[in-house]
């Protein structure tokens, strides 16, 4: 595979080899450069192992004191990130924290159902900011059966708390629950499946 960075008016994506994965960012080597991309923990967890080829979408954020590059596993994730940072009071790091509380379908459902309590589970997001996100993005997101999705989110929040009490990091717990088959219903069954996934790590 040929390594390259590509640009469509901005740095839209990066294609190269994973040199390093940490809790908050990944380094991708491309064109003789090692690019540091901040990512949501669930995005980092989904990346292949170090040394593998990878293609990620990206967003170049300009600050007064420099530039920051953010990475995403899909174009849809990038779109949601851009929607979130368009809301007053939501910066890139806060947007990543919001993307980490649930998958995109669940996040859309929480916004559609007007549930600021679900959004405030993200680090650094207060109720007023969560309410502003809902107000500004409710008409921009799509969510089928949002009520049922929110109900599942509430159950998974209890499971994350239970797994956290067992010594697992919340990011690990969220990632494991994200891999549990959606057909698995019930808190006890979902907990058993999540523990099996965590045991295979």
Secondary structure, DSSP 4 states (H G I P E B T S, - for coil): ---EEEESSSEEEEEEEEEEE-SSEEEEEETTEEEEEE--HHHHHHS--TT-EEEEEEEEEEETTEEEEEEESSHHHHHHHHHHHTSTT--HHHHHHHHHHS-HHHHHHHHHTT-HHHHTTSTT--HHHHHHHHHHHTTT---TTHHHHHHHHHHHHHHHHHHHHTT--HHHHHHHHHHS-TT--SHHHHHHHHHHHHHT-
